[in-house]
Amino acid sequence: MIKTPYLLFLGDAPDQLAAKVAQGVKDWRPSICLGQLKLPGCKADLNLKNYTLEEAKKEGAKTLVIGVANRGGKFSDSWKETLCNAIELNFDIASGLHNLLTEDKDLVNLSKLNNCDLIDVRKPKDDFPIGNGKKRTGKRCLTIGTDCSVGKMYSSLAIEKEMRSRGMKVSFRATGQTGILISGKGIPLDAIVADFMAGAVEILSPDNEEDHWDIIEGQGSLFHVSYSGVTMALIHGGQPDHIILCHEPTRTHMRGLPDFKLPTLEDLYEMVLPIAKISNPNCQISGICINTKNMEHYSREKLKNEIEETFRLPTVDPFIDGTKKIVDKVLSQIKNLLSEANNVQRTSQPVSHLTLALQCGGSDGYSGITANPALGVAADLLVKKGGSSILSETPEIYGAEHLLINRASSQETADKLIKRIEWWKHYTSINNSSMDNNPAPGNKKGGLTTILEKSLGAVAKGGNSILQDVLHYAEPLKNKGFNFMDSPGYDPVSVTGQVASGANVICFTTGRGSCFGCKPVPSLKLSTNSAMFERMSEDMDINCGTIAEGKEKVEEVGQKIFELIVNTASGNKSKSEINGYGDEEFNPWQVGVVM
């Protein structure tokens, strides 16, 4: 534990915002803050008594807390003399900056001589797993901002305080240095290797009682070119049930990036929810917190009213208004969901409501002449009846993309597909690979010799319908009919994006017997050959091998697949559902990590 009381070190902070660490500790744990220490040129002030090191020591201060969060998170050389003097006076030093106290030889040697502790709050103490996206029990609320330093931590703490005042089970989950200093525990998320950030958040907010709330402190911004990664990890790893948007309306540009305009709340609202629904389809945006410290009273109230009218969400400045309205909204949404869930009844719906995800895995030499073209027939039948289909796996259409471009609904749509192909060509080239590589080892064992063979077969799944649109990964479907969604060829990643885009049935063709399911929606397995179907009849939903045997035509099997899709959507369980497959197939794409 960090010894108290604290002397809050402001250094030569250029503005008040740079001292947000100290400000946060002072606001939320005032009883342990003795005073502040400022260097010449410091433009921040906490309205605490100013002390020298000697004066603070006499008054009982035990830890010098570095309360500055500058760009890049590194302490200045101009602070070194003060830090050394503090150690000589037997102060412990606590820091949340990126350059670690414990890696500075002078400070380390001096602390050993004086028997002082150097405490790096930002230094992870544990190893973390890669995130797995598995649903966890308990309830979670995450703050998301239009920019860095707009009040995400303050809003989170204010929500936690309001919930605690109501006797609710609640924990503040700190993800930054200030939050850790305030709460005494947490994870310094921006100090964790990127691949493990989502997993760290899963550990930070584990399974809990159903009525327990985790209020997860937001970091960075999806729009900030420097810090967007940490925000994405919080969304996917946090699996929030509720998101609170945070905004500082008087800013003109992103913090530290004068050439980047500040996004609007509308921009954030439209972007964040589709991303959040990847890991938690039931996620909702439940309130808006605005930081109005630079606004007059009339302008503040006018803005809050305008935002509430636009978004139909409670809007508060948590510093002035508290968060009662937001917590009321969160709790009311839960009650409404329960009543809605209890009143749900099955009703007849037109086939046009169906969106079919077209998938293949473990392909073989039969894929392109049996199951894939038969699935294409079924997809065309669905489109003719007003439904939709989504083809994906961009690396696996390479060499056959002209078949899609030639039937694009417009030049704009064709250009979208060309642009995605070019992105993949660039990505593979900078990673010393190429798009025209051989198929995967499993495909080779199935009899495929070139990527072109694989691609021609893969495109066949899309039938002959007009290509209406080309979607980015997990982008919501906008146009009915046949669509293409950009994704890697890795099946779990690809299908996760298709489901996020709106697919509610999956057809998965396989020649080698890939075990596959996707718990959010039913998955139908189509065997390309009869021998494999006979071996795995308990896992396969339909045998397309009869086409190769001359027993059935492609059109006949396509009709059977279509009927099976409709019956499955009507409630009949697929083989993957019966077998319980699908827990491990949820895998959102970290763009640029996998082909």
Summary of the structure (lengths in Angstrom):
residues: 595
radius of gyration: 28.2
end to end distance: 45.1
largest distance: 94.7
contacts: 2107
relative contact order: 0.08
helix: 41%
strand: 16%
